[in-house]
Amino acid sequence: MSLLGKCYYRIAGTRVGHRAACEGLRVARHFGAFREFHTPLAGTEMPYRAARELMRLWQRVHWSSGDGMMTPEERLAIFNLACSCSASGDIAELGCWKGLTTCYLAAACRARGRGRVFAVDTFAGTREHDTQYASIDRHGGSTLPAFRNFMERGGFEDIVTACVGLTTEVAPRHRTRSFAFVLIDADHSYDGVRDDFEAWSPMVAPGGLVVFHDYAMPDAGVRDYVQREVITRPDFEAAPGEILPNVFAVTRRQ
Ligand SMILES: C[S@@+](CC[C@H](N)C(=O)[O-])C[C@H]1O[C@@H](n2cnc3c(N)ncnc32)[C@H](O)[C@@H]1O
């Protein structure tokens, strides 16, 4: 590894590599501020390739609140998890709304130098979606156009596949695939998370991660399901270290 490869700078609470820091400053000067560049992620080490892809993403894709359903910290934590996962295979995102987190996952594929993202959603909202978020009607009945727009702006059309349908109906079409990373963020009820885990976890490679978003969401069944039925399984274990209160990950035993 080159000397520069080991050299990190702390910028706005995030440790980035030397070349990424230079590139970041150049781009920052050109475009003004980065919305998420100021996210504190103390202690995070981000290798050059990851920081470079993140900066490319921030340079190309701009968004406003409501475009994504995660906090900036959560998106970055998920990006870091996807970049650092050593298993090989693709990435699946179950529940992608307009695709902002999908962009981060696609950027992680670029940083990893392999894999593609399968983004699964009805793109037509759900009952949960209508009570918790803005009505799908405000998006003309479908979030797919907004999703495609994000992929186009991010330059990710070649590595992201939009899979339209219910997560459990789409799963059998991917039976022969191997996933390094599955993000579960669709139906947050106990039964919904259970159905998603049961349908998608058989395709997760040894050492691969299943990440649950909204783990700490009140009235959701995510935490209950994970505690009762996932971490007690012989084939999966909790990923080491706390990530964020609302993000929980398990890894398939090698
Ligand atoms: C919380 S949002 C996803 C947010 C996204 N991951 C992000 O970070 O911006 C949940 C999404 O899951 C979708 N959804 C909910 N239940 C689903 C199901 N059973 N099958 C497919 N999509 C579903 C909804 O349409 C909605 O877009």
The ligand as an SDF file (V2000), in Angstrom:
LIG
                    3D

 27 29  0  0  0  0  0  0  0  0999 V2000
  -39.0140    3.6720    4.2910 C   0  0  0  0  0  0  0  0  0  0  0  0
  -39.3000    3.7070    2.5840 S   0  0  0  0  0  0  0  0  0  0  0  0
  -37.7030    3.2480    1.9450 C   0  0  0  0  0  0  0  0  0  0  0  0
  -36.7150    4.3250    2.1490 C   0  0  0  0  0  0  0  0  0  0  0  0
  -35.4230    4.1770    1.4030 C   0  0  0  0  0  0  0  0  0  0  0  0
  -34.7030    2.9650    1.7490 N   0  0  0  0  0  0  0  0  0  0  0  0
  -34.5480    5.3730    1.7100 C   0  0  0  0  0  0  0  0  0  0  0  0
  -33.5560    5.2390    2.4270 O   0  0  0  0  0  0  0  0  0  0  0  0
  -34.8940    6.4730    1.2420 O   0  0  0  0  0  0  0  0  0  0  0  0
  -40.2240    2.2340    2.3610 C   0  0  0  0  0  0  0  0  0  0  0  0
  -40.4830    1.8720    0.9110 C   0  0  0  0  0  0  0  0  0  0  0  0
  -40.8410    0.5020    0.8890 O   0  0  0  0  0  0  0  0  0  0  0  0
  -41.8500    0.2990   -0.0570 C   0  0  0  0  0  0  0  0  0  0  0  0
  -42.5580   -0.9110    0.3910 N   0  0  0  0  0  0  0  0  0  0  0  0
  -43.1960   -1.1140    1.5650 C   0  0  0  0  0  0  0  0  0  0  0  0
  -43.6380   -2.3830    1.6380 N   0  0  0  0  0  0  0  0  0  0  0  0
  -43.2370   -2.9960    0.5060 C   0  0  0  0  0  0  0  0  0  0  0  0
  -43.3540   -4.3270    0.0040 C   0  0  0  0  0  0  0  0  0  0  0  0
  -43.9520   -5.2870    0.7100 N   0  0  0  0  0  0  0  0  0  0  0  0
  -42.8170   -4.6100   -1.1940 N   0  0  0  0  0  0  0  0  0  0  0  0
  -42.1920   -3.6420   -1.9310 C   0  0  0  0  0  0  0  0  0  0  0  0
  -42.0350   -2.3720   -1.5060 N   0  0  0  0  0  0  0  0  0  0  0  0
  -42.5550   -2.0590   -0.2970 C   0  0  0  0  0  0  0  0  0  0  0  0
  -42.6810    1.5760   -0.0700 C   0  0  0  0  0  0  0  0  0  0  0  0
  -43.2730    1.7660   -1.3330 O   0  0  0  0  0  0  0  0  0  0  0  0
  -41.6130    2.6370    0.2340 C   0  0  0  0  0  0  0  0  0  0  0  0
  -41.1200    3.2110   -0.9450 O   0  0  0  0  0  0  0  0  0  0  0  0
  1  2  1  0
  2  3  1  0
  2 10  1  0
  3  4  1  0
  4  5  1  0
  5  6  1  0
  5  7  1  0
  7  8  2  0
  7  9  1  0
 10 11  1  0
 11 12  1  0
 11 26  1  0
 12 13  1  0
 13 14  1  0
 13 24  1  0
 14 15  1  0
 14 23  1  0
 15 16  2  0
 16 17  1  0
 17 18  1  0
 17 23  2  0
 18 19  1  0
 18 20  2  0
 20 21  1  0
 21 22  2  0
 22 23  1  0
 24 25  1  0
 24 26  1  0
 26 27  1  0
M  CHG  2   2   1   9  -1
M  END
$$$$
